[in-house]
Amino acid sequence: MSYDTICKVLGVKFDLVQSGAGLVEVVNTNERVLELCEALGDVLRNNRLGKSEGKKLRGRLLFASEQLFGRVVRNQSRILSSHIKSGRSQLSNKTNEALIRIEKH
């Protein structure tokens, strides 16, 4: 019986091809990355982000950042959190800039 060396779970890909050497690669799937980029693009085009949509986007970005982006997204997510807490839908310049920085990564 043969096993695949790549496993996909919750939008994350585990590559076990080098597991014999004690190495495992963990990355977001291409589908997850595209999905997040599309969501960010929609928000930036509309220049609006409501509270519930903002919470959903922030959670997905933070989950993905642990595999892919690192501190950049985490730091910019603080600005996103401030936007969500404000209750505004219209993006401020600061929130817009933070989302653009996230989108570039």
NUPADO-521609 format. One line per field, with one value per atom (N, C-alpha, C): residue number from 1; x, y, z; residue in three letters; atom name. Coordinates in nm, 3 decimals. Example, Ala and Ser with C-alpha at 12.3 -4.5 7.8 and 13.67 -1.06 7.14 Angstrom:
<atoms>
num: (1:1:1:2:2:2)
px: (1.319:1.230:1.320:1.285:1.367:1.290)
py: (-0.569:-0.450:-0.330:-0.225:-0.106:0.003)
pz: (0.780:0.780:0.780:0.708:0.714:0.787)
residuo: (Ala:Ala:Ala:Ser:Ser:Ser)
atomo: (N:CA:C:N:CA:C)
</atoms>
This chain:
<atoms>
num: (1:1:1:2:2:2:3:3:3:4:4:4:5:5:5:6:6:6:7:7:7:8:8:8:9:9:9:10:10:10:11:11:11:12:12:12:13:13:13:14:14:14:15:15:15:16:16:16:17:17:17:18:18:18:19:19:19:20:20:20:21:21:21:22:22:22:23:23:23:24:24:24:25:25:25:26:26:26:27:27:27:28:28:28:29:29:29:30:30:30:31:31:31:32:32:32:33:33:33:34:34:34:35:35:35:36:36:36:37:37:37:38:38:38:39:39:39:40:40:40:41:41:41:42:42:42:43:43:43:44:44:44:45:45:45:46:46:46:47:47:47:48:48:48:49:49:49:50:50:50:51:51:51:52:52:52:53:53:53:54:54:54:55:55:55:56:56:56:57:57:57:58:58:58:59:59:59:60:60:60:61:61:61:62:62:62:63:63:63:64:64:64:65:65:65:66:66:66:67:67:67:68:68:68:69:69:69:70:70:70:71:71:71:72:72:72:73:73:73:74:74:74:75:75:75:76:76:76:77:77:77:78:78:78:79:79:79:80:80:80:81:81:81:82:82:82:83:83:83:84:84:84:85:85:85:86:86:86:87:87:87:88:88:88:89:89:89:90:90:90:91:91:91:92:92:92:93:93:93:94:94:94:95:95:95:96:96:96:97:97:97:98:98:98:99:99:99:100:100:100:101:101:101:102:102:102:103:103:103:104:104:104:105:105:105)
px: (0.085:0.000:0.089:0.064:0.145:0.064:0.136:0.075:0.128:0.044:0.086:0.168:0.264:0.347:0.292:0.180:0.117:-0.025:-0.059:-0.192:-0.248:-0.373:-0.439:-0.548:-0.542:-0.641:-0.672:-0.800:-0.846:-0.769:-0.740:-0.671:-0.521:-0.468:-0.325:-0.271:-0.153:-0.091:0.031:0.035:0.149:0.226:0.350:0.435:0.533:0.516:0.595:0.708:0.738:0.837:0.973:1.008:1.137:1.122:1.012:0.986:1.090:1.149:1.255:1.375:1.396:1.505:1.458:1.333:1.280:1.224:1.197:1.145:1.004:0.917:0.781:0.754:0.707:0.673:0.523:0.487:0.346:0.320:0.229:0.196:0.046:-0.004:-0.144:-0.160:-0.276:-0.303:-0.320:-0.299:-0.319:-0.462:-0.558:-0.698:-0.723:-0.663:-0.680:-0.621:-0.503:-0.437:-0.522:-0.571:-0.655:-0.784:-0.844:-0.967:-0.946:-0.836:-0.807:-0.775:-0.701:-0.669:-0.795:-0.888:-1.015:-1.096:-1.099:-1.174:-1.114:-0.982:-0.916:-0.943:-0.934:-0.960:-1.100:-1.198:-1.337:-1.353:-1.292:-1.302:-1.238:-1.120:-1.049:-1.124:-1.181:-1.258:-1.381:-1.450:-1.573:-1.546:-1.424:-1.384:-1.478:-1.529:-1.623:-1.597:-1.613:-1.600:-1.680:-1.791:-1.876:-1.816:-1.876:-1.823:-1.817:-1.925:-1.925:-1.833:-1.833:-1.742:-1.597:-1.574:-1.439:-1.388:-1.473:-1.433:-1.398:-1.480:-1.455:-1.323:-1.301:-1.179:-1.057:-1.067:-0.954:-0.918:-1.017:-0.990:-0.921:-0.969:-0.910:-0.769:-0.746:-0.611:-0.513:-0.557:-0.469:-0.437:-0.537:-0.512:-0.411:-0.431:-0.340:-0.202:-0.196:-0.067:0.028:-0.027:0.058:0.134:0.079:0.145:0.226:0.187:0.242:0.304:0.233:0.275:0.361:0.337:0.414:0.364:0.457:0.423:0.358:0.386:0.331:0.179:0.116:-0.031:-0.079:-0.010:-0.051:-0.050:0.054:0.062:-0.045:-0.068:-0.170:-0.310:-0.325:-0.455:-0.498:-0.405:-0.441:-0.518:-0.475:-0.546:-0.684:-0.692:-0.820:-0.911:-0.856:-0.934:-0.991:-0.911:-0.961:-1.077:-1.068:-1.178:-1.305:-1.289:-1.404:-1.469:-1.387:-1.439:-1.510:-1.468:-1.527:-1.672:-1.711:-1.847:-1.870:-1.766:-1.779:-1.772:-1.834:-1.820:-1.718:-1.723:-1.632:-1.489:-1.397:-1.258:-1.189:-1.110:-1.026:-0.901:-0.825:-0.700:-0.606:-0.600:-0.511:-0.551:-0.680:-0.729:-0.705:-0.730:-0.708:-0.561:-0.470:-0.327:-0.287:-0.344:-0.313:-0.358:-0.477:-0.526:-0.443:-0.396:-0.309:-0.177:-0.121:0.003:-0.019:-0.133:-0.163:-0.175:-0.246:-0.269:-0.137:-0.040:0.090:0.171:0.141:0.214:0.143)
py: (-0.118:0.000:0.124:0.217:0.338:0.457:0.553:0.671:0.795:0.896:1.022:1.099:1.177:1.255:1.395:1.426:1.558:1.540:1.616:1.609:1.751:1.770:1.900:1.896:1.992:2.001:2.148:2.186:2.322:2.430:2.407:2.507:2.513:2.415:2.407:2.278:2.286:2.169:2.128:2.001:1.944:1.857:1.894:1.818:1.737:1.606:1.517:1.447:1.493:1.424:1.416:1.513:1.512:1.476:1.413:1.382:1.286:1.204:1.114:1.191:1.312:1.398:1.491:1.472:1.554:1.687:1.700:1.826:1.806:1.900:1.902:2.045:2.059:2.191:2.212:2.326:2.360:2.492:2.490:2.609:2.614:2.732:2.745:2.690:2.632:2.583:2.701:2.677:2.783:2.833:2.743:2.781:2.879:2.852:2.940:3.078:3.081:3.208:3.289:3.225:3.295:3.347:3.265:3.303:3.428:3.432:3.548:3.671:3.652:3.765:3.823:3.737:3.784:3.861:3.810:3.876:4.014:4.022:4.151:4.246:4.196:4.278:4.335:4.253:4.299:4.413:4.397:4.500:4.629:4.617:4.738:4.806:4.730:4.789:4.862:4.802:4.861:4.967:4.966:5.059:5.051:4.930:4.908:4.771:4.765:4.638:4.647:4.574:4.573:4.490:4.501:4.436:4.284:4.220:4.074:4.024:4.093:4.053:4.076:4.183:4.214:4.108:4.062:3.957:3.829:3.796:3.674:3.684:3.797:3.817:3.817:3.885:3.889:3.750:3.670:3.534:3.449:3.460:3.382:3.428:3.560:3.612:3.569:3.575:3.535:3.386:3.304:3.161:3.136:3.201:3.183:3.240:3.348:3.412:3.322:3.237:3.147:3.051:3.021:2.932:3.007:3.129:3.194:3.330:3.418:3.558:3.598:3.544:3.583:3.712:3.792:3.911:4.023:4.032:4.143:4.146:4.032:4.027:4.047:3.989:4.004:4.152:4.226:4.368:4.449:4.421:4.494:4.456:4.337:4.292:4.372:4.430:4.517:4.639:4.691:4.804:4.759:4.640:4.583:4.564:4.519:4.503:4.636:4.742:4.875:4.918:4.888:4.920:4.844:4.715:4.633:4.686:4.718:4.769:4.903:4.982:5.115:5.108:4.996:4.983:5.051:5.116:5.181:5.077:5.107:5.025:5.085:5.217:5.288:5.272:5.233:5.215:5.351:5.362:5.481:5.461:5.569:5.557:5.456:5.459:5.369:5.223:5.194:5.057:5.015:5.104:5.076:5.040:5.119:5.093:4.960:4.927:4.799:4.682:4.692:4.583:4.570:4.682:4.677:4.607:4.638:4.571:4.420:4.381:4.239:4.176:4.243:4.189:4.169:4.254:4.243:4.124:4.077:3.960:3.837)
pz: (0.000:0.000:0.000:-0.092:-0.098:-0.043:0.011:0.068:-0.004:-0.015:-0.075:0.029:-0.017:0.075:0.098:0.034:0.051:0.100:0.205:0.265:0.273:0.230:0.238:0.343:0.437:0.544:0.570:0.565:0.597:0.522:0.394:0.315:0.337:0.409:0.436:0.376:0.318:0.257:0.340:0.379:0.450:0.352:0.325:0.234:0.319:0.318:0.403:0.327:0.205:0.123:0.193:0.276:0.346:0.494:0.529:0.670:0.728:0.644:0.691:0.745:0.695:0.741:0.853:0.898:1.006:0.959:0.829:0.775:0.720:0.751:0.698:0.651:0.528:0.475:0.492:0.550:0.571:0.499:0.401:0.324:0.300:0.268:0.228:0.088:0.062:-0.073:-0.167:-0.295:-0.395:-0.390:-0.369:-0.362:-0.247:-0.130:-0.014:-0.041:-0.100:-0.130:-0.228:-0.334:-0.432:-0.368:-0.283:-0.215:-0.129:-0.054:0.030:-0.054:-0.161:-0.250:-0.312:-0.353:-0.409:-0.305:-0.182:-0.075:-0.047:-0.039:-0.017:-0.132:-0.254:-0.372:-0.372:-0.334:-0.327:-0.227:-0.109:-0.005:-0.054:-0.113:-0.159:-0.273:-0.365:-0.476:-0.424:-0.327:-0.274:-0.167:-0.114:-0.007:0.113:0.138:0.248:0.309:0.442:0.513:0.641:0.644:0.763:0.875:0.991:1.111:1.097:1.058:1.050:0.940:0.825:0.717:0.758:0.832:0.880:0.976:1.066:1.161:1.087:0.989:0.911:0.835:0.768:0.692:0.784:0.896:0.990:1.039:1.075:1.122:1.016:0.894:0.785:0.754:0.760:0.735:0.844:0.969:1.079:1.072:1.039:1.025:0.914:0.800:0.686:0.714:0.790:0.815:0.893:0.975:1.052:0.961:0.845:0.751:0.646:0.615:0.495:0.520:0.586:0.587:0.706:0.822:0.940:1.002:1.052:1.131:1.051:0.924:0.846:0.857:0.832:0.839:0.982:1.077:1.216:1.256:1.218:1.252:1.180:1.054:0.979:1.026:1.080:1.131:1.252:1.323:1.436:1.385:1.271:1.211:1.165:1.107:1.066:1.187:1.298:1.422:1.469:1.461:1.500:1.412:1.282:1.191:1.232:1.260:1.297:1.425:1.525:1.653:1.638:1.538:1.521:1.475:1.411:1.362:1.228:1.174:1.043:0.932:0.822:0.702:0.607:0.592:0.502:0.553:0.463:0.501:0.521:0.626:0.643:0.557:0.538:0.462:0.527:0.659:0.732:0.711:0.719:0.697:0.552:0.461:0.319:0.295:0.351:0.335:0.397:0.512:0.578:0.491:0.433:0.347:0.219:0.167:0.050:0.085:0.203:0.246:0.259:0.314:0.327:0.189:0.101:-0.034:-0.108:-0.088:-0.155:-0.107:0.011:0.063:0.021)
residuo: (Met:Met:Met:Ser:Ser:Ser:Tyr:Tyr:Tyr:Asp:Asp:Asp:Thr:Thr:Thr:Ile:Ile:Ile:Cys:Cys:Cys:Lys:Lys:Lys:Val:Val:Val:Leu:Leu:Leu:Gly:Gly:Gly:Val:Val:Val:Lys:Lys:Lys:Phe:Phe:Phe:Asp:Asp:Asp:Leu:Leu:Leu:Val:Val:Val:Gln:Gln:Gln:Ser:Ser:Ser:Gly:Gly:Gly:Ala:Ala:Ala:Gly:Gly:Gly:Leu:Leu:Leu:Val:Val:Val:Glu:Glu:Glu:Val:Val:Val:Val:Val:Val:Asn:Asn:Asn:Thr:Thr:Thr:Asn:Asn:Asn:Glu:Glu:Glu:Arg:Arg:Arg:Val:Val:Val:Leu:Leu:Leu:Glu:Glu:Glu:Leu:Leu:Leu:Cys:Cys:Cys:Glu:Glu:Glu:Ala:Ala:Ala:Leu:Leu:Leu:Gly:Gly:Gly:Asp:Asp:Asp:Val:Val:Val:Leu:Leu:Leu:Arg:Arg:Arg:Asn:Asn:Asn:Asn:Asn:Asn:Arg:Arg:Arg:Leu:Leu:Leu:Gly:Gly:Gly:Lys:Lys:Lys:Ser:Ser:Ser:Glu:Glu:Glu:Gly:Gly:Gly:Lys:Lys:Lys:Lys:Lys:Lys:Leu:Leu:Leu:Arg:Arg:Arg:Gly:Gly:Gly:Arg:Arg:Arg:Leu:Leu:Leu:Leu:Leu:Leu:Phe:Phe:Phe:Ala:Ala:Ala:Ser:Ser:Ser:Glu:Glu:Glu:Gln:Gln:Gln:Leu:Leu:Leu:Phe:Phe:Phe:Gly:Gly:Gly:Arg:Arg:Arg:Val:Val:Val:Val:Val:Val:Arg:Arg:Arg:Asn:Asn:Asn:Gln:Gln:Gln:Ser:Ser:Ser:Arg:Arg:Arg:Ile:Ile:Ile:Leu:Leu:Leu:Ser:Ser:Ser:Ser:Ser:Ser:His:His:His:Ile:Ile:Ile:Lys:Lys:Lys:Ser:Ser:Ser:Gly:Gly:Gly:Arg:Arg:Arg:Ser:Ser:Ser:Gln:Gln:Gln:Leu:Leu:Leu:Ser:Ser:Ser:Asn:Asn:Asn:Lys:Lys:Lys:Thr:Thr:Thr:Asn:Asn:Asn:Glu:Glu:Glu:Ala:Ala:Ala:Leu:Leu:Leu:Ile:Ile:Ile:Arg:Arg:Arg:Ile:Ile:Ile:Glu:Glu:Glu:Lys:Lys:Lys:His:His:His)
atomo: (N:CA:C:N:CA:C:N:CA:C:N:CA:C:N:CA:C:N:CA:C:N:CA:C:N:CA:C:N:CA:C:N:CA:C:N:CA:C:N:CA:C:N:CA:C:N:CA:C:N:CA:C:N:CA:C:N:CA:C:N:CA:C:N:CA:C:N:CA:C:N:CA:C:N:CA:C:N:CA:C:N:CA:C:N:CA:C:N:CA:C:N:CA:C:N:CA:C:N:CA:C:N:CA:C:N:CA:C:N:CA:C:N:CA:C:N:CA:C:N:CA:C:N:CA:C:N:CA:C:N:CA:C:N:CA:C:N:CA:C:N:CA:C:N:CA:C:N:CA:C:N:CA:C:N:CA:C:N:CA:C:N:CA:C:N:CA:C:N:CA:C:N:CA:C:N:CA:C:N:CA:C:N:CA:C:N:CA:C:N:CA:C:N:CA:C:N:CA:C:N:CA:C:N:CA:C:N:CA:C:N:CA:C:N:CA:C:N:CA:C:N:CA:C:N:CA:C:N:CA:C:N:CA:C:N:CA:C:N:CA:C:N:CA:C:N:CA:C:N:CA:C:N:CA:C:N:CA:C:N:CA:C:N:CA:C:N:CA:C:N:CA:C:N:CA:C:N:CA:C:N:CA:C:N:CA:C:N:CA:C:N:CA:C:N:CA:C:N:CA:C:N:CA:C:N:CA:C:N:CA:C:N:CA:C:N:CA:C:N:CA:C:N:CA:C:N:CA:C:N:CA:C:N:CA:C:N:CA:C:N:CA:C:N:CA:C:N:CA:C:N:CA:C:N:CA:C:N:CA:C:N:CA:C:N:CA:C)
</atoms>
